Amino acid sequence: MKVSSRRPLVAANWKMNGSKSLAKQLENALVQADLRHVDVVICPPFPYLSCFEHDLKLGAQNVSEFASGAHTGEISTAILQEFSVKYVIVGHSERRTEHHENNELVASKALVALEAGLIPIVCIGESESVRDSGELFSFLAAQLDAVMDKLGITRCQDIVLAYEPIWAIGTGKTASPEQAQEVHQFIRAHIGKQDKHVAASMRILYGGSVKGSNAADLFGQQDVDGGLIGGASLDPDDFLKICQAAK
Ligand code: PGA
């Protein structure tokens, strides 16, 4: 039986999907459900942030490392906060790959978000080739170290981590609960080398093909504190099941 003092968190990462009508449907589904046991965060594309009227927790999918100015296509912490955004995903593997965001930039974005009072959801995770090469733990350690070095360990207690193996994202190939737990335990132990209290209190989400049908097994693992949900967050019924599985 899992025992944890960490409050579960489930975040919907719509990526470049969704619509105004989906925002309404998801909002209706969430406000009618009893989700007192879990923090639910919705991260839609930027314009849809203004479609959510109820008191739901909102997150952005990216933020600029700059405060303002001539950065076409970017978004600042201040703009996000005008739309009641409280969380921001940084370092998603799609941004690392498509926008060449490296560990250093991801750590800078996490710092900028924290300093503005936003909670960064910092994503880490390996490709299949890294896992096959036997470099899994050193690869993840480097991603974590960049964040801890930039933020300092004390500030790390205010972030959320998301472990998202790239080979499991959008592929239907979920990590097994045991694989997820093995990595989450490693992440917590690695952070614990610097500060056991921070490690014990930090929420670490799993992401990668989480669905209503596998969420309970994943979230039941001792070090898995919820999920970052892509595809299944576009289906209000399935997303609700995932939220309800985060007990
Ligand atoms: P997925 O995406 O649930 O569609 O695999 C997860 C993510 O990329 O955050």
Boltz pocket constraint, residues with backbone or C-beta under 6 A from the ligand:
constraints:
  - pocket:
      binder: B
      contacts: [[A, 13], [A, 164], [A, 168], [A, 169], [A, 170], [A, 171], [A, 172], [A, 207], [A, 208], [A, 209], [A, 210], [A, 228], [A, 229], [A, 230], [A, 231], [A, 232]]
      max_distance: 6.0
